[in-house]
Amino acid sequence: MTAITIRPATLDDREALCTLYHEFHEFHVRGVPDRLLSLGRPPETYEDSDLYEALGRIIEAEDSTILVGESAGQIVGLAEVYVRHDEPNPLRASYLHGDLQSLAVKEGFRRHGVGTELLSAAQEWAKARGATEMRADTWEFEEGPLGFYEKCGYRTVRRNLIRGL
Ligand SMILES: CC(C)(COP(=O)(O)OP(=O)(O)OC[C@H]1O[C@@H](n2cnc3c(N)ncnc32)[C@H](O)[C@@H]1OP(=O)(O)O)[C@@H](O)C(=O)NCCC(=O)NCCS
């Protein structure tokens, strides 16, 4: 695969990012179809969409960023990350932490180290802003990313349990 460059997204990346977020969502719909709803076919353009607007805010804010992985001029991966402080709570330890909201590598570019590079860059970005740990929520299913995160040193600290009634 052509070499990967990791860089912060710019406003001009929004159309390509929207396409990747769409793919990312549909991947999870296939994994947990009883939880997530399909967006259907992607639109011709995202320019008037809420997502397009939201990406502009995330890219420009001080406490968030989107890092992209680029190969031969094509965006092949993204990491959306925030730095957040836990609300003060007398019963819980409070951390300044990185919050990884989304991590996605385009189908066809997976298992070539792009996810690892994006995750490392997101961790560095959060650490540079004082974060002492990184957090990520994931859906658990056969093709899901849990094994990837574990290989990257992550562990589960809390589980969301359900039982049909
Ligand atoms: C999860 C994801 C980001 C990983 O990116 P990637 O570029 O494929 O990962 P890498 O190539 O850097 O893999 C690093 C290691 O994790 C392993 N790995 C990758 N995906 C894995 C998975 N889903 N399950 C178990 N192990 C996985 C790789 O084999 C590699 O192991 P190795 O070092 O022993 O060779 C990517 O597969 C993806 O976008 N998946 C769909 C969306 C998703 O699940 N995102 C995370 C949601 S929070």
The ligand as a Gaussian input file, in Angstrom:
#p B3LYP/6-31G(d) Opt

LIG

0 1
 C      -10.843000      -1.163000      13.814000
 C      -10.034000      -0.471000      12.729000
 C      -10.010000       1.052000      12.982000
 C       -8.587000      -1.002000      12.787000
 O       -7.813000      -0.355000      11.795000
 P       -6.755000      -1.174000      10.930000
 O       -5.998000      -0.211000      10.095000
 O       -7.455000      -2.275000      10.229000
 O       -5.849000      -1.774000      12.094000
 P       -4.276000      -2.120000      12.061000
 O       -3.900000      -2.602000      10.701000
 O       -3.504000      -0.957000      12.590000
 O       -4.227000      -3.331000      13.087000
 C       -3.420000      -3.385000      14.259000
 C       -3.530000      -4.790000      14.831000
 O       -4.883000      -5.042000      15.223000
 C       -5.397000      -6.179000      14.509000
 N       -6.788000      -5.891000      14.175000
 C       -7.242000      -4.962000      13.322000
 N       -8.583000      -4.967000      13.307000
 C       -8.966000      -5.941000      14.170000
 C      -10.224000      -6.423000      14.591000
 N      -11.370000      -5.899000      14.114000
 N      -10.263000      -7.426000      15.504000
 C       -9.102000      -7.955000      15.991000
 N       -7.874000      -7.516000      15.631000
 C       -7.818000      -6.530000      14.733000
 C       -4.525000      -6.293000      13.272000
 O       -4.504000      -7.602000      12.766000
 C       -3.170000      -5.864000      13.815000
 O       -2.607000      -6.930000      14.549000
 P       -1.044000      -7.325000      14.415000
 O       -0.312000      -6.125000      14.950000
 O       -0.900000      -8.524000      15.260000
 O       -0.805000      -7.516000      12.967000
 C      -10.583000      -0.770000      11.310000
 O      -10.619000      -2.148000      11.105000
 C      -11.976000      -0.218000      11.059000
 O      -12.131000       0.934000      10.641000
 N      -13.006000      -1.034000      11.317000
 C      -14.370000      -0.603000      11.075000
 C      -14.815000       0.533000      11.978000
 C      -14.530000       0.279000      13.433000
 O      -14.778000      -0.798000      13.968000
 N      -14.005000       1.318000      14.096000
 C      -13.786000       1.352000      15.528000
 C      -15.071000       1.767000      16.154000
 S      -14.914000       2.504000      17.695000

